[in-house]
Amino acid sequence: MILFIICPLLLFFAWNVWRRRRLDKAEASRTAQLEAELAVLKREKDSRQETVGK
């Protein structure tokens, strides 16, 4: 019973936790990358508006 019921369940839960953490890290990395890109684009937009306004 332990071999066929409990071990597979424990392995599934461990795999699920590991997979979710890996996906959360990937999503956080992607979000940080997009935020950095957005900040660069905003700076470029602001610098263009300043040069046009002068």
C-alpha positions as CSV (number, residue, x, y, z in Angstrom):
1,M,0.0,0.0,0.0
2,I,2.8,2.4,0.9
3,L,4.6,1.6,-2.4
4,F,1.6,2.0,-4.7
5,I,-0.5,4.7,-3.0
6,I,1.5,6.9,-0.7
7,C,4.8,7.1,-2.6
8,P,3.2,8.2,-5.9
9,L,1.2,10.8,-4.1
10,L,4.2,12.2,-2.3
11,L,6.2,12.2,-5.6
12,F,3.3,14.0,-7.3
13,F,3.1,16.7,-4.6
14,A,6.8,17.2,-4.6
15,W,6.9,17.5,-8.4
16,N,4.0,19.9,-8.3
17,V,5.6,22.2,-5.8
18,W,8.9,22.2,-7.7
19,R,7.2,22.9,-11.0
20,R,5.2,25.8,-9.5
21,R,8.3,27.4,-8.0
22,R,10.1,27.1,-11.3
23,L,7.2,28.7,-13.2
24,D,6.9,31.5,-10.6
25,K,10.6,32.3,-10.9
26,A,10.3,32.4,-14.7
27,E,7.3,34.6,-14.5
28,A,9.0,37.0,-12.0
29,S,12.1,37.1,-14.3
30,R,9.9,37.9,-17.3
31,T,8.0,40.6,-15.4
32,A,11.3,42.2,-14.3
33,Q,12.6,42.2,-17.8
34,L,9.4,43.8,-19.2
35,E,9.4,46.5,-16.4
36,A,13.0,47.3,-17.2
37,E,12.2,47.6,-20.9
38,L,9.2,49.8,-20.1
39,A,11.4,52.1,-18.0
40,V,13.8,52.5,-20.9
41,L,11.0,53.3,-23.3
42,K,9.6,55.9,-20.9
43,R,13.0,57.6,-20.5
44,E,13.4,57.7,-24.3
45,K,9.9,59.2,-24.7
46,D,10.7,61.8,-22.0
47,S,14.0,62.8,-23.6
48,R,12.3,63.1,-27.0
49,Q,9.7,65.4,-25.5
50,E,12.3,67.6,-23.8
51,T,14.3,68.0,-27.1
52,V,11.1,68.8,-29.0
53,G,10.1,71.4,-26.4
54,K,13.4,73.3,-26.5
